[in-house]
């Protein structure tokens, strides 16, 4: 069981690392094409996606820790984590676009492209 938990942590760390690397590559692309502000906007979108991946890993770890007692608390933890992530994505992207005046296209490209890393990682494994 300890080996399974360790492999889950390693997989989530690998996913977060790959998301960060892909996000940096997207930012470099925007820097070369549109300049520094677009690159920073892309990095913000990447940061939002990475924060969501960290929250997902945390909620899965919390749900697996509570799954030994009964099924219902684990499901509740996963639903709560999904709700938190949904609201936080809306708030963080809204803040980036409204308060920080970031470019919308790089923010969304950074967020969406980095989100595709996780399903691709699952297909490779």
Secondary structure, DSSP 8 states (H G I E B T S, - for coil): -HHHHHHHHHHHHHHHHHHHHHHHHHHHHHHHHH-HHHHHHHHHHHHHHHHHHHHHHHHHHHHHHHTTT-HHHHHHHHHHHHHHHHHHHHHHHHHHHHTS---HHHHHHHHHHHHHHHHHHHHH-
